[in-house]
Amino acid sequence: MSAIVVGSINMDLVLNVSHFPAPGETLTASGLNYFPGGKGANQAVAIARMGTAVMLVGRVGVDGNGSVLLEGLRQNGVNTEHVETLADASSGLAFITVEAGGQNSIVIYPGANARLTPPDLDLPFNALPGDARILLTQLEVPSETVLRAMTLAKGHGLKTIFNPAPAKPLSEVRPILSVTDILILNETEAQILTGIEAVSPDAAAAAANKLLAFGIQAVIVTLGAAGSLLVSGDKQLKTAAPVVEVVDTTAAGDAFIAGFCVALIENRPMEQAVRFGNAAGAFAVTRLGAQPSLPTYQEVSQTISGNSH
C-alpha cells in the first residue's frame, strides 16, 4: 500500500533565540541551521522513513536549495517523479525562529510552491501506483490545487486526508472540506475554521463536531503536549501524548499526520492510528529541525513502549 502527498517543498532557515522578538526589537541568534522542510515534503519524508511507499507531487526552483531538497527527498526514499524543477522560480523558503523552550514562529515565502496548478495534477493522477490508498495534502500550495487533488483522489477511490495548515478562512477552505474524509488540524486551525477557541478538550470537541457537519468522516484535533482528540460520529476519544523533553516543535504536526497515515495504511483501527501518530509527533520534538527530526518506524514503536508504564 502507498500514499500520495500533494504539497510544499521548502528550505528552512532556523534561528535559535532566547525569546521571540518584540516589535522593533533586534535579537542576536545563538545558532543558524539550514534544514529541508515544507509541510508536503515533511509529511512525505516521514511516511517514507517509517517504511511506507510514498509519491510526492510538488515544485522546486532551479537554485542550490532546489537541488539539495530534491536530493534529500530521494535519499529518504520518496518517489519524486512528479516533483518538477521550475526555471523561473526560486524554491520555497521558511524562516523559523525557535525560542529557548522549543516553541517556534514561522514566516514562509512560497516560491515555486505557488506555481503548482490544478492542471499539473492530471499527469500524476493518470499514473497513480496501483496500490495507492491515501491522498494527503495541506495549504502551502494554492487552495484550488488542493481542491483538484482531493477531487481527483475521490474519483480514484482514495481516502482523502486534509491538513488545513497554514490556517486559512473557512470561505476559502469550505470546498475542500466537502471532499475530505479525515481532517487533521491543531487548536489554532480549528479556531480559525469554526470560531471556537479549542483551548480545552470539550471546546476542541465542539469545534470538531461543527466541522463534521461538512460530511467529514473523522476530525482529529492535535493538542500539542496534551495529545490529540478524535471525533467521529458518536465516538470521541482523547489520547495522551508520550512525555518527552522538548527541543524544537517544528514538524511535530507533520510527524503526527505521517504516523497516523502509516498506521491507517497498515489497516489499524483509527484509535490505534492516532496513538501511533501521537508517538511520532512526540519523537519529532526531541530533535532540532523539520526533516532531521522525523522518526523511523522503530523509533515510534520505542516511544510508545517507553511510555506504556
C-alpha positions in Angstrom: 0.0 0.0 0.0 1.2 3.5 -0.7 0.4 7.2 -0.1 0.3 10.2 -2.4 1.2 13.6 -1.0 0.5 16.8 -2.9 2.2 19.7 -1.1 5.1 22.1 -0.5 8.8 21.7 -0.5 10.8 24.4 1.4 14.3 25.1 2.7 14.0 26.0 6.4 16.4 28.7 7.8 16.2 28.1 11.6 17.4 30.7 14.0 17.8 29.9 17.7 16.9 32.8 20.1 16.4 33.2 23.8 12.9 34.6 23.2 10.7 35.8 20.3 11.5 39.4 19.4 9.0 42.1 20.3 8.0 44.7 17.6 11.1 46.9 17.0 13.4 44.6 19.0 16.6 43.3 17.4 17.9 39.9 18.7 21.2 38.1 18.2 20.6 34.5 17.3 22.8 31.8 19.0 22.6 29.5 16.1 21.6 29.2 12.4 20.8 25.9 10.6 19.5 25.1 7.1 17.1 22.1 7.1 14.9 20.6 4.3 11.3 21.4 5.1 7.9 22.3 3.7 4.7 20.5 5.0 4.3 18.4 2.0 7.9 17.3 1.9 8.0 16.7 5.7 4.9 14.5 5.6 6.2 12.5 2.6 9.7 12.0 4.1 8.1 10.9 7.5 5.9 8.4 5.7 8.9 7.1 3.7 11.1 7.0 6.8 8.5 4.8 8.5 8.8 2.3 5.7 5.7 3.1 3.6 5.9 3.9 -0.1 5.0 7.5 -1.0 4.9 9.7 -4.0 5.2 13.5 -3.7 3.7 15.9 -6.2 5.3 19.4 -5.9 7.6 22.0 -7.3 11.1 23.4 -6.6 13.2 26.1 -8.3 16.4 25.9 -10.3 18.6 27.0 -7.5 21.0 25.5 -4.9 18.2 24.9 -2.5 16.1 23.1 -5.1 18.8 20.5 -5.9 19.5 19.9 -2.2 15.8 19.5 -1.4 15.3 17.1 -4.3 18.3 15.0 -3.4 17.2 14.9 0.3 13.8 13.6 -0.8 15.3 10.9 -2.9 17.8 9.8 -0.2 14.8 9.3 2.1 13.1 7.1 -0.4 10.4 9.5 -1.6 9.2 9.0 -5.2 10.0 12.4 -6.8 8.9 11.5 -10.3 6.3 14.3 -10.2 8.4 16.9 -8.4 9.2 19.4 -11.2 12.0 21.9 -11.2 10.9 25.4 -12.5 13.5 27.5 -14.3 11.8 30.8 -13.5 11.1 30.5 -9.7 13.0 30.1 -6.6 12.5 27.2 -4.2 10.2 27.8 -1.2 11.7 29.2 1.9 10.7 29.2 5.6 12.3 31.5 8.1 11.9 29.8 11.5 12.7 31.3 14.9 13.0 28.8 17.8 13.0 30.1 21.3 14.6 28.5 24.4 11.5 26.5 25.3 11.3 24.9 21.9 8.3 26.8 20.5 8.6 28.3 17.0 7.5 31.2 14.9 7.5 30.8 11.1 7.3 33.1 8.0 7.0 31.3 4.7 8.0 32.5 1.2 6.1 30.1 -1.2 8.3 30.5 -4.3 7.8 27.5 -6.6 5.2 26.0 -4.4 2.7 28.7 -5.5 3.2 27.6 -9.1 1.7 24.1 -8.6 -1.5 24.5 -10.5 -4.6 22.2 -10.9 -3.7 21.1 -14.5 -0.3 19.9 -13.1 -2.1 17.1 -11.3 -3.5 15.4 -14.3 -0.3 13.5 -15.2 0.5 12.1 -11.7 -3.2 11.1 -11.1 -3.2 9.4 -14.5 -0.1 7.4 -13.4 -1.2 6.5 -9.8 0.5 3.5 -8.3 -2.0 0.6 -8.3 -1.6 0.2 -4.5 -2.3 3.9 -3.7 -4.7 4.1 -0.8 -4.4 7.6 0.7 -4.0 11.2 -0.6 -2.6 13.7 1.9 -2.5 17.4 1.3 -2.1 20.8 3.1 -2.4 24.5 2.4 1.2 25.6 1.5 0.3 25.2 -2.2 -2.7 27.0 -3.8 -6.2 26.1 -2.5 -7.5 25.4 -5.9 -4.7 22.9 -6.5 -5.6 21.2 -3.2 -9.3 21.0 -4.2 -8.4 19.5 -7.5 -6.1 16.9 -5.9 -8.8 15.9 -3.4 -11.5 15.7 -6.1 -9.3 13.5 -8.3 -8.4 11.3 -5.4 -12.0 10.7 -4.6 -12.6 9.7 -8.2 -9.8 7.1 -7.9 -11.3 5.7 -4.7 -8.5 7.0 -2.4 -9.1 8.1 1.2 -8.6 11.8 1.4 -6.7 13.3 4.4 -6.6 17.1 4.7 -4.3 19.1 7.0 -5.6 22.8 6.7 -2.2 24.3 7.5 -1.2 27.1 7.5 -4.7 28.2 8.6 -7.0 29.9 6.1 -10.5 31.3 6.4 -13.5 28.9 6.2 -14.7 30.6 3.0 -11.5 29.5 1.2 -11.4 26.0 2.7 -15.1 25.1 2.6 -15.0 23.4 -0.9 -12.1 21.3 0.2 -13.9 20.1 3.3 -16.7 18.7 1.1 -14.2 16.2 -0.4 -12.3 15.4 2.9 -12.6 12.1 4.6 -10.3 12.8 7.5 -9.5 16.3 8.7 -6.4 16.7 10.9 -5.7 20.2 12.4 -4.4 21.9 15.5 -6.2 24.1 18.0 -5.4 27.4 16.1 -6.6 26.0 12.8 -9.8 24.7 14.5 -10.5 28.1 15.9 -10.0 29.9 12.6 -12.3 27.5 10.8 -15.1 27.3 13.4 -14.7 30.4 15.6 -14.5 28.2 18.7 -11.4 28.6 20.9 -10.2 25.0 21.2 -8.4 25.6 24.5 -9.8 22.5 26.2 -10.8 19.0 25.1 -14.5 20.0 25.4 -14.0 23.1 23.2 -11.9 21.1 20.7 -14.8 18.5 20.6 -17.3 21.3 19.9 -15.1 22.6 17.1 -14.7 19.1 15.7 -18.4 18.4 15.7 -19.0 21.6 13.9 -16.5 20.5 11.2 -18.1 17.0 10.9 -21.2 18.7 9.6 -19.4 19.2 6.3 -19.7 15.5 5.6 -16.2 14.6 7.0 -15.9 11.1 8.4 -13.5 12.0 11.2 -11.9 15.1 12.7 -8.6 14.9 14.7 -7.6 17.9 16.7 -3.9 17.8 17.8 -3.4 19.4 21.2 0.4 19.7 21.5 1.7 18.2 24.7 -1.8 17.2 25.7 -2.1 14.7 22.9 -5.0 14.6 20.4 -8.8 14.3 20.2 -10.5 12.1 17.7 -14.2 12.8 16.9 -16.1 10.6 14.5 -19.9 10.2 14.5 -20.8 9.4 18.2 -17.2 8.5 19.0 -15.0 10.9 21.0 -11.5 9.7 22.1 -8.8 11.8 23.8 -5.4 10.2 23.6 -2.5 11.4 25.7 0.9 12.2 24.2 4.1 10.4 25.4 6.1 12.5 27.8 9.3 13.8 26.2 11.8 16.6 26.6 11.0 19.3 24.0 13.9 20.6 21.9 12.0 22.0 18.8 8.3 21.7 17.9 8.9 22.2 14.2 7.3 19.4 12.1 5.7 17.7 15.2 2.3 18.0 13.5 3.7 16.7 10.2 5.2 13.7 12.1 1.8 13.0 13.8 0.0 13.1 10.4 2.5 10.8 8.8 2.4 8.3 11.6 -1.4 8.3 11.5 -1.3 7.7 7.7 1.2 4.9 8.0 -0.9 3.1 10.7 -4.0 3.6 8.6 -2.3 2.1 5.6 -1.5 -0.9 7.8 -5.2 -1.3 8.4 -5.0 -0.4 12.0 -8.2 0.9 13.7 -8.3 4.7 13.8 -7.8 4.8 17.5 -4.5 2.9 17.2 -3.5 5.1 14.3 -4.0 8.2 16.5 -1.8 6.6 19.2 0.9 5.9 16.6 0.7 9.5 15.3 1.0 10.8 18.9 4.2 8.9 19.4 5.6 10.1 16.0 4.9 13.7 16.9 6.3 13.3 20.4 9.6 11.9 19.0 9.9 14.7 16.5 10.0 17.4 19.2 13.1 15.8 20.8 15.3 16.8 17.8 16.1 20.1 16.1 14.8 20.8 12.6 12.0 19.6 10.4 13.0 16.6 8.4 16.0 15.7 10.6 13.6 15.2 13.5 11.3 12.8 11.7 11.3 9.3 13.2 11.6 5.8 11.8 9.0 3.1 12.4 11.2 1.6 15.1 11.7 4.9 16.9 7.9 5.5 17.0 7.4 2.0 18.4 10.1 2.5 21.0 8.5 5.8 22.0 5.2 4.0 22.5 6.7 1.2 24.6 8.8 3.6 26.6 5.7 5.5 27.7 3.5 2.5 28.3 4.2 2.2 32.1 
